Amino acid sequence: MAYDQAQGESPSGAGVGSSIEAFGLSTNYHRAGAGKTVILLHGSGPGVSAWTNWRRVIPALSDTFDVVAPDMAGFGYTERKSDLTYDIKLWVKHLIGLMDALGIEKTSLVGNSFGGSLSLAAALRHPERFDKIVLMGTPCDKFMMTPGLRAGWDYEPSLDNMRAVMSLFPADLAIITDELVRERYEASLIPGAQEGLRKLLAKPADEGETELSGMPEKAVAGVVQPTLILHGREDRVIPVEMGLKLGRAIPNAQFHMFGGCGHWVQAERFDDFVALARRHLA
């Protein structure tokens, strides 16, 4: 399917792409290119969507791969249902449902943060459906809630609040443009968006630190797919130690740490990310 640039200019939202029913949900997704399929899985946070995470990456990889970038259940412009319980089991089922709906028998995964956790869970539950994995800023085992995650929980929609939250993600604030702030702010206004995010994260403790959990090290030791792990040294959302844990635990893993880089490796180190991902996925 050819990528329609006009979809990114839709008056109903910059992230509105194509739609297909997957796991009973009208699922918003973007697709471009041809070749081996790669699915890009977005992170979490206020106003997150496949488009805000991957708008530059989709065309950069689509000259070589069939690139699919969906809004997962509870995020972006995918249908929300009040009776759904958002957890990793649901998201894996939604991902597999999307693959089945699009006729994708096997794919590689590129997961950012929450999308990385989903990539690991899906690969462990359905190893035959996945070829290779790329992870960025992905949690592993137990860690304490960071300022970036706490700000996402506390967010109340406004342009100023969105800019404040986003300032905790990259190491270089110049990457936060007015256009990006507005896009994420508008996506955060979708009914149920903030409620869905708060279901993903544990409620912050009134006093002291709040413990969170990524995929346990013992579990990820069972990942059989070749895995590329990318992490920013200055990540204030998911500590770089999480990437090191993944690199040690996954049997067939390579780990790259970027200095002067925060949580958005694909944006802050765009050229390096594309080159490394392309080489790993080829």
N, C-alpha and C positions, 0 to 999 in steps of 0.2 A: 504494500500500500504506500503510495506516495504521501509525503508529509505536506499538509496544507498549511502554509505559513499564516493564512488568514484566520485559521482557528485560534491562533494566539492573540488575535486582535478582537475577539468576540466581545460585543458590548455586555454580554451576560457574565463575563469573567475571562481574564487573560488565560486561565488554565483550562477552559472548556475545549475538549477535543472531540473524539468519537465516543460512542456509547454502545455497550453490549451487556446483556444480562449474564451475570456470573454469580453462582451461589445464591440465586434469587435476588440479586441486587443489580440495579441499573448502574453499570460501572463506567466511569469516565477514564479514558486512556488516550495516549498519543502513540502513533506508530509511524516509523519511517525506515527506509532502506530495504535491503535484501541480503540474503546470505544466512549464516548461522544466527539463530535467535538469541538475543540478550535482553533480559528484563531488568529494568532499572527500578529499584524500590526506594521510595523517598523516606526521609526521617520524620520525626514528630516536631512539635512546636506550633505556636500560634500562626495560623495562616499558611501552614505547609500544604503543598500539593506536589504532584509529579512535575508540573510545569515550573514552579518556583525552584525546585531542586535541580532540574535537569534541562532547562531550556537551552543552555549552550552545549550540553553534552550530547543531546539527541542528534543534532546535525553533524557533530564531530565524529560520531561513531557510525552513523547511518551510511557512510560511503563504503563500509566494509561489512556491517552487520544489519540484520533485521532487528531494529530496536523498538521495544515496547515499554512504555512508562505509564503505569496505572495509578489512579488514586485509590488507595486501599480503603476498606470499610472504615467509616468514621472520619475520613479525611477528604479534603478537597471537594470535588464536584460529584463524587459518587453518592448514590442514594443512601440515606440514613433511615433505619427502622428502629423504633423505640423499644421493641421487644428483644433486640439483639444484645448479647453479652459480649463486650469487646475483650478478647483475650487472644493469646498466641494461637490457640487451637482454631479460633474463628478466622484469624488472618491467614493461616496456612490453608484452610479450606477455601477461603475466598481466592487465594492465589492459584490453587490447583483448579478451581472452578473457572477462573479466567483463562488459564492455559487450555483447558478442555474446550471452552467456548470459542477460542481463537484457533483451535486445531494445532496447538503446540505440544508435541509429544515430549520433547526434551529441550532444555534451555540452559544457558548460563545466567547467573544472577549477579547484579551489582547492587549492594545494599548500603545505604547511608544511615548510620546510627540505628534508629528503630528498624529501618529496612535491613540493616545488617543482622539484627537479632532474628527478624523474620526469615532471612536467607538461611541462617543456621538451622532454625527450627524446621523449615521446609526440607532442607537437605537431609536432616536426620530422619524425618518421618517418611520421606519419599526419595531415597537416594537414586533410584533408577530414573527419575525425571530431571535430574540436574547434572550438568557437565562440569563447569568451573564456577568459582565464586570470587568476587572482589568485595572486600569489606572496608568501610571508612568510618572512623569514630564509633566503633561498635562496643557496647558494654560486655563484660564477662565477669561472672561471679558477683560477689557482693561489693557494694561501694556506697559512699555517702552521697546524698543529694547535693548536686553542685549548684552554684549560683545561676548558671544557665537554665537548668531544669526547674529550679524554684521560680525563676522569673516567668517561665512558660506557664506554670501552674497559676501564678498570681495575675497573669495578664487580663486586663479589661480593655475592650476594643477602643482604640484611638490611634491616630497616626503617631503621636508623641510616644505613647506606650509601646507601640510596635517597634519604633526606632530604638527605644531603650532596651527592649528584649533582644533585638537583633545585634546590638552593640556588644553583647556577651559572646557572640558566636565566632566572628573572625578575629585574627590577631591584628589586622590592618583595617581600621574603620572606613578607609576610603572605598572598600568594596561594597559598602552599604549605600546604594543609590536611592534617590527619591522615588524612582520608578519601582524598585524592588520593595521598598517600604510600602508604597501604595498597593502594589499587587498583593502582598501578604496581608495587609490590613483589610482589603476588600474580601479576600478569601476567609478571613477570620470572622466576617459578618454573616457567613452562611449559618442558618439556624442549626444549632446542635454542634457547631465546630468546637467551641471551647469546652463544652460538656464532654465531648468525645475524647479530647486531649486529657482531661482530668481523670477519665476512666483508665487511661493508659498508665498514668503516673500514680504512685502512692501519695496520699495526702500528706503534706509537710507537717511534722510534729510542731506543736505549739511552743515547745521548749527543746533545746538541744538539736542534735542532728537526726536526719531521717535516713534510714538504711534502705537502699534499693538493690535489686537483684537483676543481673544479666543472666545469660545462659551459663550454667555451671561448667567449670573447667572439665569435670569428669564427663559431662555430656558432649562437649565439643571435641573431646578426644576421639569421638566416634565419627567425625566428619571425614569422609573418604575423598572428597573432591579436592583437586588442587586449588589452594586458596591464597589470594594476594591480600595482605592486610596493610592498609594505609592509615596513618594517624598523625595529626598535628601535635607537635611538642607542647604548644601553648593552648591546647584544647581545654576550655573552661566549662564544657558541657559533659563530655565523657573523658575522664582522665586518661592520659597516654599509657598509664600502667595497664589499662584494660586491653589495649592493643598488644602489649608485650605478653600478657597472659594468654591471649588467643594464639599468638605466634609460637609460644612454647607448647600449647596444648594440642593444636591441630597438627596431625602427623605430616601432612604435605603442605606446609605453609611457608610463605615468604613475607617478611615484615619490613616496611619502609616507614621511617619517622622523618617528618619534615620540620625543620627548625623555622621559627618565625611564622608558624601556621597554627590556626585555631581549629575549629570544628568542621569548617567547610572546605575540605581538601579539594573537592572537585571544582570549587570556585577560586580558592586562594592559590592553588598550584595547578591551574587548569591544564597547561601544556604538559606538565609532568604526569598528571593524572591520566590524560588521554593516551600518552605514549605507553605508560606502564600497563594500563588496562588493555589497550589494544594488543600489546605483546603477550600478555597473560591469556587473553581470551582467544587469540588466533589459533 
